Amino acid sequence: MTHTDITQKAAILLCAHGSKSPKAVEEFNHVLSKVQAACPDQLVQGAFLEFNSPTIDEGLEDIYTKGFHRIIVQPLTLYNAGHTINDIPAILTAFKEKYSDVTLHYGKSLGLIDPIIEAARSAIETVMPDSDPEECKLLVVGRGSENRMVADQTINLCRKLHERMGFGDSRYCYPSGNAPLLPSALKQAGLSHYPHVIVLPFLLFSGALLSEIYTEVDRAGEIYPDFIFHKAPHLGTQDNLITAILHHINAIKESYNRI
């Protein structure tokens, strides 16, 4: 491949928030390897906003020094919130000012596209009991935020999962920041007539928040022993997450190929 070929060919940088949890980093690297395998003809690397290395700026620098002047930057975020709309774009703007010959294509947050909904469904199915879904109550635990659009995304996911899976009841809640809070939702579930309670953390990777959610669920199980609380995994373990990431990357490719 000539130097001109390299500069015009797009590399891909997947950007995660980062975590103090080694397991979260391991999960991100697993996702990265899956995307690399799905894009064998492109350079695919990963970076983090904070806590881990390389940082996003370091990741961009490394790709640029390898000769790639067109970079697809895909955030691994579920919500179109502060990190996605402010922090990462600020890093990209600074990098563009440093290297005027680089072209950066910034992707959208993963959002509630169909592969994300299916990833949530698959996560739930890993802990579904052998009983009628109408005997189950679903609790979707989203990230609390002052941004109403972020909170509403959890509500919309809950509604879509209820429609697709036919639970007896489906509710949404948050660990903090918005009502209803998780402890209150768990208490309500423990006073209901649904013997099975499935709790889905609407999160990408492991970390402190996931541990807090599971701790609350375990506590509810002790308080309400007549009910079975099923802890579904987060979305980062599901193959449909890769489909969602590739969907956004391909959308970027199609947009600049039309130019």
C-alpha positions, -999 to +999 in steps of 0.1 A: +000+000+000+014+034-010+016+064+013-013+080-006-034+049-001-028+049+036-036+086+041-069+082+022-079+049+039-099+053+071-088+039+104-112+033+132-109+044+169-134+030+194-137+053+224-148+040+258-152+060+290-127+040+309-129+024+343-110+015+374-124-020+371-099-044+353-129-065+342-144-035+324-111-030+305-110-067+297-146-065+283-138-035+262-108-052+247-130-082+239-154-059+220-124-043+203-111-077+191-146-085+177-148-053+158-112-058+145-122-092+133-153-078+115-131-051+098-100-070+086-091-045+060-090-015+084-068-005+113-090-007+144-078+006+177-093+015+211-089+044+235-104+057+268-117+091+279-102+086+314-088+061+339-070+039+313-045+041+285-043+050+258-063+082+261-083+093+231-058+119+222-030+093+224-050+069+203-056+095+176-019+104+177-008+068+173-031+063+143-020+095+127+017+087+130+010+054+113+001+074+082-037+074+085-052+109+079-088+098+079-101+084+112-136+072+122-141+079+158-169+058+173-180+064+209-190+034+229-217+052+248-254+043+252-265+078+258-261+111+239-249+128+271-221+149+283-191+127+273-205+121+239-216+156+230-190+177+249-159+159+262-150+137+232-158+164+206-135+188+225-106+164+222-113+159+184-114+197+179-080+201+196-065+173+175-079+188+143-063+221+152-030+204+157-031+184+125-050+204+098-046+176+072-065+150+093-102+142+086-122+130+116-156+113+113-174+113+146-201+086+151-233+088+171-239+073+205-252+037+202-287+048+213-318+026+210-313+011+175-326-024+171-293-043+177-291-025+211-326-036+220-318-071+209-286-071+230-308-062+260-332-089+251-304-114+248-290-104+282-324-110+298-328-144+281-296-156+298-314-155+331-350-161+321-367-188+342-385-217+327-419-202+333-445-181+315-431-145+309-464-132+323-452-145+357-421-123+355-416-087+363-389-068+345-369-039+360-347-020+336-321+000+356-308+030+336-282+056+344-297+086+363-291+120+347-303+156+349-306+153+311-343+142+306-334+126+272-310+102+290-336+092+315-363+088+288-340+064+269-344+039+298-382+044+297-383+037+260-361+006+263-384-007+291-414-002+269-399-019+238-387-049+258-421-053+274-437-053+239-412-078+225-410-102+255-445-101+270-437-098+307-465-096+332-451-062+342-422-040+332-408-010+351-378+013+349-357+028+377-324+044+384-296+040+410-296+078+416-305+111+399-340+102+389-371+086+403-381+059+408-350+048+426-338+012+424-345+004+461-380+016+458-386-003+426-372-035+442-395-030+472-425-026+449-415-058+431-412-076+465-448-066+473-462-077+439-477-110+428-449-118+403-427-146+416-398-138+393-381-104+391-356-099+363-332-070+368-315-056+336-287-031+341-287-008+310-250-005+311-222-014+286-194-026+309-186-038+345-177-013+371-187+003+404-223+011+392-230-024+381-217-037+415-240-013+433-270-025+413-263-061+420-257-054+457-292-038+459-307-068+442-290-092+466-303-072+495-339-073+481-336-111+478-328-113+515-357-091+524-382-108+501-372-145+502-405-156+485-394-139+453-366-150+430-345-121+417-326-128+385-296-105+377-292-101+340-258-092+326-250-059+312-250-053+274-212-055+269-213-093+270-238-096+241-229-102+204-256-078+193-235-050+207-210-057+180-237-054+154-247-020+168-212-007+167-207-019+131-240-003+122-228+031+132-193+026+116-209+016+083-232+046+084-202+069+086-185+051+058-216+055+036-218+092+044-183+100+034-184+077+003-212+098-010-192+129-008 
